[in-house]
């Protein structure tokens, strides 16, 4: 019974990405994303500038790369930044 109720709630919440972001259902969205943070200082500098100026809305961090500490400091200083992890199995 509980499983049935959980499934019913999930079906009722099937919103498009646009709707979840507050736009009409049929909106066309362009999400600009900065990829590969921490791979190089120049990438970090450009990405931080773009995030600060709202030119990009999100970024992903490559953990096994040399400039991770720089990105960690940025993340600490910008807790509202939309940062995620880029699955990286080896360092570039």
N, C-alpha and C positions, 0 to 999 in steps of 0.2 A: 504494500500500500504506500509506504513512504517513497519507494522508488518511483511509483506512478505519479505521485504528487510532485516530486523533484523534476521529472520529465515534463510535466505540464507547465511548470514555471519557466523552464528553459525555452519551450516553444513560444510562450507568450512574449519573450524578450528578444526575439529575432529581429534586431534592428540592423540597418545597413551601417557601414562605417561612417558615412556622411551623417546619418541621424544621431549616432553616438557622439559625434563631434559638434552637434547642434545645427546641422544644415538640413535642408529638405532632402527627402529620400532620393530624388533623381539628380542631385547635385554632382557635378564633376569636380573632383578634388585633385590638387597637385601638392604632394607632400615632398618637400626638399629635405634630404637627409645627408648628413656628413658622415662618410664612412672611413674606417681605418684610423680612428684616433689612437695615438701613442706609437704609430709606426715611424714618425719622424717629427722633429721639432717644427719644421715648416708646415706640415700638415696640421699639427695642433694649433699653431698660431693662427693660421687661416681659418680653421674650423671654429676656434674660440671667438674670433672676430665676427664670423658669420652668425654664430649663435647669439652673440651679444647684440648684433644689429638686426636680429630676427630675419636674416636672409635665409637661414635654414631653421627647421623646427625640431630637429632631433639629430642625434649622432650615436655612433656605436664605437666601442672601445675594444681594441685588440690587446688582451691582457699579457701575452708573453713577449711584448715588444719593449724596446729600450726606453721609451719615453712615458711609461705608465705612471711614474710618480708625478710628472707634470700634469697629466690628466686627472689624477687623484686630487691634486691641490685645486684644480679648476672645479671639479665636482664638489669638493668641500665648500668652496667659496660661492658656488652657484647651486644651492640645493634644489631649485625648481627646474634646473636644466633637464631636458628629456634625453637622458643618456642610457644606452643599453649595452649589452655585451655582444660582440661579434665573435661567433664561435671560431676559434683559431686553434688548430692542432699543432702548428709549427710557427716559429717566428719568421717574418719576411726579412 
